Amino acid sequence: MRIGGFLIPQECAQRLTGIYGYDGDSRCRRRFELRKLVEEYGGIMEIVSYPKSTGRDEDNQYLIATRYDFFSLEEFLELGKDRDQAKVPQFTPGQNEEPARLILDSLDLPVTFVTCWKLDRYIQPKARMQIYAASQRRLKRSKPPSTDEEQPN
């Protein structure tokens, strides 16, 4: 899945939550507090490793997601063995990002917009529900109107 949004580095998350340290307990509490704060504002937070997709917990950063698009694991692996997130086709920031940008500005956080990749099964459940609902709306719009009468052969 391709995800676009604003990246919040560990250092900013520490300052925002007041939870410092890199041990497992500190990272877990910081992640929980930051997610709670983002959800209070109506946002969705994803955990990503950026700029490299390493899968190591110490490389994680937080992404305030503003858009999602389908992008398979195979497509991501075709970009190269270095797993460089910068090679993922980039979204262009626009109106979708304005609400999140205003919130981050009010919290005095740097606003770096990035596009990265994340395995679909690790996408936040709230985001998966929104993606599914949007795909159903697109599907309904693309279907021709049905009639109750049988069509002649």
NORSUL-V300059 format. One record per pair of residues at least 6 apart in sequence whose C-alpha atoms are under 7 Angstrom apart, sorted by the first residue. I is the first residue (numbers start at 1). J is the second residue. Records with the same first field share a line. If there is no record, write none. Layout:
BEGIN
I = J ; J
END
This chain:
BEGIN
1 = 68 ; 69 ; 70 ; 71 ; 72 ; 117 ; 118 ; 119 ; 120
2 = 68 ; 69 ; 70 ; 71 ; 115 ; 116 ; 117 ; 118
3 = 65 ; 67 ; 68 ; 69 ; 115 ; 116 ; 117
4 = 65 ; 66 ; 67 ; 68 ; 91 ; 114 ; 115 ; 116
5 = 63 ; 64 ; 65 ; 66 ; 67 ; 113 ; 114 ; 115
6 = 63 ; 64 ; 65 ; 111 ; 112 ; 113 ; 114
7 = 62 ; 63 ; 64 ; 112 ; 113 ; 114
8 = 61 ; 62 ; 63
9 = 61 ; 62
10 = 61
13 = 34
14 = 20 ; 30
17 = 30 ; 33 ; 34
19 = 26 ; 30
20 = 26
35 = 45
38 = 44 ; 45
43 = 64
44 = 64 ; 65
45 = 62 ; 63 ; 64 ; 65
46 = 62 ; 63 ; 64 ; 65 ; 124
47 = 60 ; 61 ; 62 ; 63
48 = 60 ; 61 ; 62 ; 63
49 = 55 ; 59 ; 60 ; 61
50 = 61 ; 85
51 = 84 ; 85 ; 86
52 = 83 ; 84 ; 85
53 = 83 ; 84 ; 85
66 = 96 ; 97
73 = 119
79 = 87
85 = 116 ; 117
88 = 115 ; 116 ; 117
90 = 115
91 = 115
101 = 111
104 = 111
END
